[in-house]
């Protein structure tokens, strides 16, 4: 009977899964205009990390609040990334039409590396602007540095994405179930990496602010003494 209590691990797990499913449906609807994908992803990961940390029981109100607050910045970033994705699509289409075996190895490796970099940026930059007040330039810089530090974790998530795509093709008749399940796994794993990384960033920023305040205080004391 204890398993059916509201605060039991089983019920909390079920509530988390349901909240994430609702969040993903909401995000998908808001992504339909395409140009709003950036703000939608920003709002999605803002709420998703709260859900995983069990800080936010609601979904709709926090989602639309984050969507509105980050709309301008997230849209600018998404337009830049959309342009990069379009160039990569053209590049990969050319390589496939030409035949991968006929493409120079160095060119293929470079294209693969750039694709991975863009994917990592898409995975991390929207959660970053949802969590920190940064400029567009700072967001890209932080995203790249975060991707380097957590390269193995992000690569693992990217591998799960690749396997999910394969599963969608392999088990096409079960497509809705495969999409929902794989998306939840990817989202949950990515949130764990982001939460861990953001905690360290917040501690670093906190230490920097404290040092800055101490330096200002010492400077004021010296000034007063003079």
MOTALIN-V90595 format. One record per residue. N is the residue number from 0. RES is the residue in one small letter. OMEGA is omega in radians with two decimals (999 if undefined). NEAR is the number of other C-alpha atoms within 12 Angstrom. Layout:
((N/RES/OMEGA/NEAR) (N/RES/OMEGA/NEAR))
//
This chain:
((0/x/-3.12/8) (1/x/-3.14/10) (2/x/-3.09/13) (3/x/3.09/13) (4/x/-3.06/13) (5/x/-3.09/14) (6/x/3.12/15) (7/x/-3.14/14) (8/x/-3.12/14) (9/x/-3.12/16) (10/x/3.11/17) (11/x/3.10/21) (12/x/3.13/22) (13/x/3.12/19) (14/x/3.11/23) (15/x/3.13/31) (16/x/-3.13/25) (17/x/3.13/23) (18/x/3.13/30) (19/x/3.10/39) (20/x/3.11/29) (21/x/3.14/24) (22/x/-3.14/38) (23/x/3.08/33) (24/x/3.13/24) (25/x/3.13/27) (26/x/-3.14/33) (27/x/3.12/23) (28/x/-3.12/17) (29/x/3.12/26) (30/x/-3.05/23) (31/x/3.11/15) (32/x/-3.14/14) (33/x/-3.12/18) (34/x/-3.11/23) (35/x/-3.13/29) (36/x/3.13/32) (37/x/3.11/41) (38/x/-3.14/40) (39/x/3.11/43) (40/x/3.10/43) (41/x/3.13/44) (42/x/-3.12/41) (43/x/-3.09/46) (44/x/3.03/43) (45/x/-3.13/44) (46/x/-3.11/43) (47/x/3.12/47) (48/x/3.07/39) (49/x/3.14/30) (50/x/-3.14/34) (51/x/3.10/31) (52/x/-3.12/22) (53/x/3.12/20) (54/x/-3.00/15) (55/x/3.14/21) (56/x/-3.11/23) (57/x/-3.14/22) (58/x/-2.98/34) (59/x/-3.07/24) (60/x/3.10/18) (61/x/-3.13/28) (62/x/-3.09/38) (63/x/3.06/25) (64/x/3.11/21) (65/x/3.12/32) (66/x/-3.11/36) (67/x/-3.07/22) (68/x/-3.07/22) (69/x/-3.00/36) (70/x/-3.05/28) (71/x/-3.09/23) (72/x/-3.13/32) (73/x/3.13/37) (74/x/3.11/30) (75/x/-3.14/26) (76/x/-3.12/36) (77/x/3.12/36) (78/x/3.11/22) (79/x/-3.13/23) (80/x/3.12/29) (81/x/3.08/24) (82/x/3.12/16) (83/x/3.12/23) (84/x/3.13/23) (85/x/3.11/17) (86/x/3.13/18) (87/x/3.11/25) (88/x/3.10/19) (89/x/-3.12/15) (90/x/-3.12/23) (91/x/3.09/24) (92/x/3.11/16) (93/x/-3.12/18) (94/x/3.13/22) (95/x/3.12/15) (96/x/-3.14/13) (97/x/-3.06/14) (98/x/-3.07/14) (99/x/-3.12/20) (100/x/-3.14/13) (101/x/-3.13/14) (102/x/3.09/20) (103/x/-3.07/14) (104/x/-3.12/14) (105/x/3.14/13) (106/x/-3.14/18) (107/x/3.13/23) (108/x/3.14/16) (109/x/3.13/17) (110/x/3.13/27) (111/x/-3.14/20) (112/x/3.14/16) (113/x/3.11/22) (114/x/3.13/24) (115/x/3.11/28) (116/x/3.13/30) (117/x/3.12/31) (118/x/3.13/30) (119/x/3.12/37) (120/x/3.11/36) (121/x/-3.11/37) (122/x/-3.00/40) (123/x/-2.98/44) (124/x/-3.13/45) (125/x/3.00/43) (126/x/-3.13/45) (127/x/-3.12/43) (128/x/3.08/43) (129/x/-3.06/38) (130/x/-3.05/31) (131/x/3.06/23) (132/x/-3.10/19) (133/x/3.06/21) (134/x/3.12/21) (135/x/3.13/26) (136/x/3.13/17) (137/x/3.13/19) (138/x/3.12/29) (139/x/-3.14/32) (140/x/3.13/19) (141/x/3.14/30) (142/x/3.13/37) (143/x/3.13/27) (144/x/3.12/21) (145/x/3.14/33) (146/x/3.12/32) (147/x/-3.11/20) (148/x/-3.08/22) (149/x/-3.09/27) (150/x/-3.08/27) (151/x/3.14/16) (152/x/3.14/26) (153/x/3.09/34) (154/x/3.10/25) (155/x/3.11/20) (156/x/3.10/33) (157/x/3.10/31) (158/x/3.08/23) (159/x/3.08/25) (160/x/3.13/28) (161/x/3.11/19) (162/x/3.11/21) (163/x/3.11/27) (164/x/3.09/22) (165/x/-3.14/17) (166/x/3.11/23) (167/x/3.13/22) (168/x/-3.10/16) (169/x/-3.09/13) (170/x/-3.04/16) (171/x/-3.13/15) (172/x/3.11/12) (173/x/-3.01/15) (174/x/-3.12/19) (175/x/-3.12/16) (176/x/-3.13/17) (177/x/-3.14/24) (178/x/-3.11/28) (179/x/-3.10/26) (180/x/-3.11/25) (181/x/-3.13/29) (182/x/3.12/32) (183/x/3.14/30) (184/x/3.13/25) (185/x/-3.10/33) (186/x/-3.12/39) (187/x/3.14/32) (188/x/3.14/28) (189/x/3.12/37) (190/x/3.12/33) (191/x/3.12/26) (192/x/-3.12/30) (193/x/-3.13/40) (194/x/3.13/29) (195/x/-3.13/21) (196/x/-3.12/30) (197/x/3.11/31) (198/x/3.12/20) (199/x/3.12/16) (200/x/-3.14/22) (201/x/3.10/19) (202/x/3.13/14) (203/x/3.13/14) (204/x/3.14/16) (205/x/3.12/15) (206/x/3.14/14) (207/x/3.14/14) (208/x/3.12/14) (209/x/3.11/14) (210/x/3.14/14) (211/x/3.13/14) (212/x/3.12/14) (213/x/3.13/14) (214/x/3.11/14) (215/x/-3.13/14) (216/x/3.12/14) (217/x/3.13/14) (218/x/3.13/14) (219/x/3.12/13) (220/x/3.13/12) (221/x/-3.14/11) (222/x/3.14/10) (223/x/-3.14/9) (224/x/3.12/8) (225/x/999/7))
//
